[in-house]
């Protein structure tokens, strides 16, 4: 059995290793940006990314989901740092991991399955749109805003639209050239000409784009400084030389706060929000998986619990499954979790030995990768497909997109869920029963579940039955009939003789014949 699993992972190395490189290139600036946005040391974001790649992916049952520091937790972490200090937050992160482990063993992973497909697709499309708008400023060399900020509304209450518009007024020629050329390389690398080439198909397009960006900037600085990319638009990593220096950067929790109840409150908050974000991302990753595999959700919660405990114990940010890196992983052609493990190793080795080289990468190269990822998540074809499925599917999809854009990921999903639930109830409201008429004969057929929500239309249907008629009430297809519905039917039956209406029952348990014209079938 072990050999079979080993052979399975070896089979797809030609896909997984290049995909791991792509995810590494996407994850590196995100890890740093999320740490900065949280008010934590930049190195803390890298630690969380390494733990997500080397620990969570191994324990997880998902083959394609990528875990690391998440934008959705930045506000919680920032507030906690102000309250407890970073050492205190590390303890809360470790405690959140214990909570998540408990949630996994208690079977809380089923929560994600209750989100409708239209809402999940709306979340993906919204993230795609935000990625595009957030990365455009980096592509044109505007001021380097935190890559991790995945909210449409800015801190100054302005919207991302205005932020993009301002960035286009301050275009940097060097960054724009790098971004456009990187986009051209990435698009060319997806053509059949490259995919059919035996050697070039093994080289990830983003790596080629990064090599171009570093080479271009080095040449431009030497020959045409006005077309070079400014230093503030390059990747910024802490300078570390080797494993020993890396180990010295690790930080440990403040165990003196174990008696502080607020630490446990913060840990529980991180566990709940992080688990929800993880389950939503996992559900989305499963939908993007070309092989349509379904990851075990309870095992994922346990994996996240182990990851957060380890991350908190060695100085890292809280971890969740993250859809941006997961979608980049899938789009890069990953087949198994080897790609995520490769990305974790590359994160660790790069900060140990290649910080100087990595700090030469223009953010415009990475922006080009994320722009294409954003487009694939929010491509017009997806909108068209949802529209063609009907208003019941399109409305939750569109509302989820709009809600996420004007609030944040979790609030937007909650609003999308509410709209999705409304349409589910409305569909049930109209399809719970049918009334068919043939002259003076009526057939009231109860379908599946008939709840108290259907009481009002049922009364309307019953009131429409003429005097001196015959009514058959058929409950053969009903799996559940609410007590309110039963009482409504009983009241009608008792009054039916006044209108000389003869009622016959078929498979309606709980109602019995009486002397008012009721006949059992």
C-alpha positions in Angstrom: 0.0 0.0 0.0 2.8 2.4 0.9 4.6 1.7 -2.4 1.4 2.3 -4.3 1.0 5.8 -2.7 4.7 6.5 -3.3 4.4 5.5 -7.0 1.3 7.7 -7.3 3.2 10.8 -6.2 6.2 10.0 -8.3 4.0 9.7 -11.4 3.2 13.4 -11.5 6.5 15.0 -10.6 6.8 16.6 -14.0 3.6 18.5 -13.2 4.0 19.0 -9.5 7.5 20.4 -9.3 6.9 23.2 -11.8 3.6 24.0 -10.0 5.4 24.1 -6.7 7.8 26.7 -8.1 4.8 28.8 -9.3 3.1 28.6 -5.9 6.4 29.6 -4.2 6.6 32.7 -6.5 3.0 33.7 -5.6 3.2 32.8 -1.9 6.5 34.6 -1.1 5.2 38.2 -1.5 1.8 37.2 0.0 3.5 35.8 3.1 5.5 39.0 3.6 2.6 41.3 2.8 0.2 39.6 5.2 2.7 39.8 8.0 3.2 43.6 7.4 -0.6 44.1 7.2 -1.0 42.3 10.5 1.6 44.4 12.2 3.8 41.3 12.7 7.5 40.8 11.8 7.8 39.9 8.0 9.6 36.7 8.9 6.5 35.5 10.7 4.6 35.3 7.5 7.3 33.2 5.9 7.3 30.8 8.9 3.6 30.4 8.5 4.0 29.7 4.7 6.7 27.1 5.4 4.6 25.3 8.1 1.6 25.3 5.6 3.8 23.7 2.9 5.8 21.2 5.0 3.4 20.2 7.8 -0.2 21.0 6.9 0.0 19.6 3.4 1.4 16.3 4.7 -1.3 15.8 7.3 -4.1 17.2 5.0 -6.3 14.9 2.9 -6.4 17.5 0.1 -4.1 17.0 -2.9 -4.3 20.6 -4.2 -5.2 23.0 -1.4 -2.3 25.3 -0.3 -2.2 26.6 3.3 -0.4 29.6 4.7 -1.0 33.0 6.3 -4.4 34.4 5.3 -5.7 37.9 4.6 -9.0 37.2 6.3 -7.2 37.0 9.7 -5.1 40.2 9.5 -7.5 42.4 11.4 -7.9 39.9 14.3 -4.1 39.5 14.5 -3.4 43.2 14.3 -5.9 43.9 17.2 -4.5 41.0 19.2 -0.9 42.3 18.8 -1.9 45.7 20.1 -3.5 44.0 23.1 -1.1 41.2 24.0 2.1 41.9 22.1 3.3 39.5 19.4 4.6 36.9 21.9 1.1 36.7 23.4 -0.5 36.3 19.9 1.8 33.4 19.3 0.3 31.7 22.3 -3.2 32.4 21.0 -2.3 30.9 17.6 -1.0 27.7 19.3 -4.2 27.5 21.3 -6.3 28.0 18.2 -4.6 25.0 16.7 -5.8 22.9 19.7 -9.3 24.2 19.2 -9.2 23.2 15.5 -8.0 19.7 16.4 -11.0 19.3 18.7 -13.3 20.6 15.9 -11.9 18.1 13.5 -12.4 15.2 15.9 -16.0 16.5 16.7 -16.9 16.4 13.0 -17.3 20.2 12.4 -15.9 19.9 8.9 -19.4 19.3 7.5 -20.1 23.1 7.8 -18.5 23.8 4.4 -20.8 21.4 2.6 -23.8 23.7 3.4 -22.6 26.5 1.1 -24.4 26.4 -2.3 -22.3 26.0 -5.4 -23.4 29.5 -6.7 -22.1 31.1 -3.6 -18.7 29.3 -3.8 -18.3 30.3 -7.5 -19.3 33.9 -6.5 -16.5 33.9 -3.9 -14.0 32.7 -6.4 -15.0 35.3 -9.0 -14.9 38.1 -6.4 -11.4 37.1 -5.3 -10.4 37.1 -8.9 -11.7 40.6 -9.5 -10.1 41.9 -6.3 -6.8 40.3 -7.3 -6.9 42.0 -10.6 -7.7 45.4 -9.1 -5.2 45.0 -6.3 -2.3 43.9 -8.6 -2.8 46.5 -11.3 -1.0 49.2 -9.2 2.0 46.9 -8.8 2.0 46.1 -12.5 2.4 49.8 -13.3 4.8 50.6 -10.5 2.5 52.5 -8.2 3.1 52.7 -4.4 3.6 49.1 -3.1 0.4 48.4 -1.1 0.3 45.2 0.9 -0.2 42.3 -1.4 -2.2 40.6 1.3 -5.0 43.2 1.3 -7.9 41.3 -0.2 -10.7 43.8 0.7 -12.2 46.0 -1.9 -12.8 48.9 0.4 -9.5 50.6 1.5 -8.6 51.7 5.0 -9.2 55.3 4.1 -12.8 54.3 3.1 -12.0 54.8 -0.5 -12.7 52.0 -2.9 -10.2 49.9 -4.9 -11.6 51.5 -8.2 -10.3 54.9 -7.0 -7.0 53.3 -5.9 -6.5 51.7 -9.3 -7.4 55.0 -11.0 -4.8 56.9 -8.9 -2.2 54.3 -9.7 -2.8 54.7 -13.4 -1.9 58.4 -13.1 1.5 57.5 -11.7 2.8 54.9 -14.1 6.4 53.7 -13.8 7.8 52.9 -17.2 10.1 50.2 -16.0 7.5 48.3 -13.9 5.0 48.6 -16.7 7.4 47.1 -19.3 8.2 44.2 -16.9 4.5 43.5 -16.2 3.5 43.6 -19.9 6.4 41.4 -21.0 5.8 39.0 -18.1 2.1 38.8 -19.1 3.2 38.0 -22.7 5.6 35.3 -21.5 2.9 33.7 -19.4 0.3 33.7 -22.2 2.8 32.4 -24.7 3.8 29.7 -22.2 0.2 28.4 -22.2 0.1 27.9 -26.0 0.2 24.5 -27.6 3.6 25.3 -29.1 5.2 25.3 -25.6 3.1 22.5 -24.1 4.1 20.2 -26.9 7.8 21.0 -26.5 9.6 18.2 -24.6 11.9 20.5 -22.6 10.1 23.9 -22.4 6.9 22.3 -21.1 8.8 21.3 -18.0 9.8 24.9 -17.2 7.1 27.0 -15.4 6.1 30.2 -17.2 6.3 32.3 -14.0 9.9 31.2 -13.5 10.7 32.4 -17.0 8.9 35.7 -16.3 10.9 36.2 -13.1 14.2 35.5 -14.8 13.3 38.0 -17.5 12.3 40.6 -14.8 15.5 40.2 -12.9 17.6 40.3 -16.0 15.8 43.3 -17.5 16.2 45.3 -14.3 19.9 44.5 -14.0 20.5 45.7 -17.6 18.3 48.7 -17.2 20.1 49.8 -14.1 23.4 49.6 -15.9 22.4 51.2 -19.3 19.0 53.0 -18.9 18.4 53.9 -15.2 15.2 55.8 -16.1 13.6 52.5 -17.3 14.8 50.5 -14.2 12.3 49.3 -11.5 12.6 51.3 -8.3 13.8 49.5 -5.2 10.5 50.0 -3.4 8.9 47.9 -6.1 11.1 44.8 -5.5 10.6 41.9 -3.2 11.8 42.7 0.4 13.0 39.7 2.4 15.0 39.8 5.7 18.6 39.0 5.2 19.4 35.5 6.6 22.5 33.5 6.0 22.1 29.8 6.6 20.1 27.4 8.9 21.7 28.7 12.1 20.7 32.3 11.4 17.3 31.0 10.4 16.9 29.3 13.7 17.9 32.4 15.6 15.0 34.2 13.9 12.4 31.9 15.5 10.3 33.3 18.3 8.4 31.5 21.1 5.0 32.2 22.8 4.7 34.0 26.1 3.5 31.1 28.3 3.1 33.5 31.2 -0.3 34.5 29.6 -1.7 31.0 30.0 -3.8 32.3 32.9 -5.3 35.1 30.8 -8.9 34.2 29.7 -8.7 36.7 26.8 -5.9 34.7 25.2 -8.4 31.8 24.9 -11.1 34.0 23.5 -8.6 35.2 20.8 -7.6 31.6 20.2 -11.2 30.5 19.8 -11.9 33.4 17.4 -8.9 32.6 15.3 -10.0 28.9 15.2 -13.6 29.7 14.2 -12.8 32.3 11.5 -9.8 30.3 10.3 -11.8 27.1 10.1 -14.6 28.7 8.1 -12.1 30.3 5.7 -10.4 27.0 5.3 -13.6 25.0 4.6 -14.7 27.6 2.1 -11.3 27.6 0.3 -11.3 23.8 0.4 -14.7 23.6 -1.2 -13.6 26.1 -3.8 -10.4 24.1 -4.5 -12.4 20.9 -4.9 -14.6 22.7 -7.5 -11.4 23.8 -9.4 -9.8 20.4 -9.3 -9.8 18.9 -12.9 -10.0 15.4 -11.4 -13.0 16.4 -9.2 -11.6 14.9 -6.0 -13.2 15.7 -2.7 -11.0 16.4 0.3 -12.1 15.1 3.8 -13.0 18.2 5.7 -12.6 16.9 9.2 -9.1 15.7 8.3 -8.4 19.2 6.9 -9.4 20.8 10.2 -7.1 18.5 12.1 -4.3 19.3 9.7 -4.9 23.0 10.2 -4.9 22.5 13.9 -1.5 20.8 13.8 -0.2 23.6 11.6 -1.4 26.4 13.7 0.0 24.8 16.9 3.4 24.4 15.3 3.3 27.9 13.7 2.4 29.5 17.0 5.1 27.6 18.9 7.9 28.8 16.5 6.9 32.4 15.7 4.5 32.2 12.8 1.2 33.8 11.9 -2.1 31.8 12.0 -2.7 29.5 9.0 -5.7 28.7 6.8 -6.2 27.0 3.5 -6.0 29.9 1.0 -7.8 30.0 -2.3 -5.4 32.4 -4.1 -2.4 30.1 -3.7 -4.6 27.0 -4.2 -6.0 28.3 -7.5 -2.5 29.3 -8.7 -1.4 25.8 -7.8 -4.3 24.2 -9.8 -3.8 26.6 -12.8 -0.1 25.7 -12.8 -1.0 22.1 -13.4 -0.5 20.5 -10.0 -1.8 16.9 -9.6 -0.8 16.0 -6.0 0.2 17.6 -2.7 3.9 17.3 -3.8 3.5 20.7 -5.4 2.6 22.2 -2.0 5.5 20.5 -0.3 7.9 21.7 -3.0 6.6 25.3 -2.4 7.3 24.9 1.4 10.8 23.7 0.8 11.5 26.5 -1.6 10.2 29.1 0.9 12.6 27.7 3.6 15.6 27.3 1.4 15.1 30.7 -0.3 15.1 32.7 2.9 18.1 30.7 4.2 20.3 31.0 1.2 18.8 33.2 -1.6 17.5 36.4 0.1 19.9 38.6 -1.9 18.7 37.1 -5.2 15.0 37.1 -4.2 15.2 40.8 -3.3 16.0 41.5 -7.0 12.6 40.2 -8.2 10.3 43.0 -9.4 6.8 42.9 -7.9 5.5 43.6 -11.4 6.5 40.0 -12.3 4.5 38.6 -9.5 1.6 40.9 -10.3 1.5 39.5 -13.8 1.1 35.9 -12.3 -1.7 37.1 -10.0 -3.4 39.1 -12.8 -3.7 35.9 -14.9 -4.9 33.9 -11.9 -7.5 36.6 -11.1 -8.7 36.5 -14.7 -9.1 32.7 -14.6 -11.2 32.9 -11.5 -13.4 35.7 -12.8 -13.5 35.0 -16.6 -16.6 36.2 -18.5 -17.4 32.6 -19.4 -18.2 31.8 -15.8 -20.6 34.7 -15.5 -22.3 33.6 -18.7 -22.6 30.0 -17.4 -24.2 31.1 -14.2 -26.6 33.4 -16.1 -27.7 30.6 -18.3 -28.5 28.4 -15.3 -31.4 30.7 -14.4 -32.1 33.5 -11.9 -32.1 31.2 -8.9 -28.4 30.4 -9.5 -27.3 33.8 -10.9 -28.7 35.9 -8.1 -26.7 34.3 -5.2 -23.7 34.3 -7.5 -23.9 38.0 -8.3 -24.9 39.1 -4.8 -22.0 37.2 -3.3 -19.6 39.0 -5.7 -21.0 42.4 -4.9 -21.1 41.7 -1.1 -17.5 40.6 -1.0 -16.4 43.6 -3.0 -18.0 46.1 -0.6 -17.4 44.3 2.7 -15.0 41.4 3.1 -14.7 37.7 2.4 -16.6 36.4 5.4 -19.3 39.0 5.5 -19.8 38.7 1.7 -20.2 34.9 2.0 -22.7 35.4 4.8 -24.8 37.7 2.6 -24.5 35.3 -0.3 -25.6 32.4 1.9 -28.6 34.4 3.0 -29.6 35.1 -0.6 -29.0 31.5 -1.6 -31.1 30.3 1.4 -33.9 32.7 0.3 -34.0 31.1 -3.2 -34.0 27.6 -1.7 -36.9 28.4 0.5 -38.7 30.1 -2.4 -38.2 27.0 -4.6 -39.5 24.8 -1.8 -42.4 27.3 -1.2 -43.6 26.8 -4.8 -42.9 23.2 -5.4 -44.2 21.7 -2.1 -47.5 20.8 -3.6 -49.6 21.0 -6.8 -53.4 21.4 -7.3 -54.8 20.0 -10.5 -58.4 20.5 -11.6 -60.7 18.5 -14.0 -64.2 19.9 -13.9 -65.4 19.3 -10.3 -62.6 17.0 -9.5 -59.4 18.2 -7.8 -56.1 16.5 -7.0 -53.9 18.1 -4.3 -50.5 16.3 -4.5 -48.0 16.9 -1.6 -44.4 16.8 -2.8 -41.4 15.8 -0.7 -41.2 18.1 2.4 -44.2 20.3 3.2 -43.3 22.8 6.0 -45.1 25.6 7.8 -43.8 28.0 5.2 -46.3 26.5 2.8 -49.3 27.0 5.0 -50.4 30.3 3.4 -50.4 29.1 -0.3 -52.1 25.8 0.9 -55.0 27.8 2.4 -55.3 29.8 -0.9 -55.5 26.6 -2.9 -58.0 25.0 -0.6 -60.2 28.1 -0.7 -60.2 27.9 -4.5 -62.0 24.6 -4.5 -65.6 25.0 -5.6 -68.7 23.7 -3.8 -70.2 20.3 -4.7 -66.8 19.0 -5.8 -64.5 16.1 -5.1 -60.9 16.5 -3.7 -58.2 13.8 -3.6 -55.3 14.6 -1.2 -52.3 12.5 -2.2 -49.4 12.3 0.2 -47.5 9.4 -1.6 -44.6 11.6 -2.5 -44.3 13.5 0.8 -41.4 12.5 3.0 -42.4 15.0 5.7 -45.6 16.9 6.5 -45.4 19.7 9.1 -47.9 19.7 11.9 -49.2 23.1 10.8 -50.0 21.7 7.4 -51.8 18.8 9.1 -53.9 21.1 11.1 -54.7 23.2 8.0 -55.9 20.1 6.2 -57.9 18.9 9.2 -59.7 22.3 9.5 -60.5 22.2 5.8 -61.8 18.6 6.1 -64.1 19.4 9.0 -65.6 22.3 7.1 -65.8 20.5 3.8 -69.3 19.1 4.4 -70.7 22.7 4.6 -69.8 23.1 0.9 -70.7 19.6 0.0 -67.0 18.8 -0.8 -66.1 15.1 -0.6 -62.5 14.5 0.5 -60.5 11.4 -0.1 -57.1 10.7 1.5 -54.2 8.7 -0.1 -51.2 8.0 2.1 -51.6 11.0 4.4 -50.7 9.7 7.8 -52.2 11.4 10.8 -55.6 12.1 9.2 -58.5 9.7 9.7 -61.9 9.4 8.0 -64.9 11.0 9.8 -68.5 11.6 9.1 -68.0 14.7 7.0 -67.6 13.1 3.6 -64.1 11.9 4.3 -63.0 8.7 2.7 -59.8 6.8 3.3 -57.9 5.4 0.4 
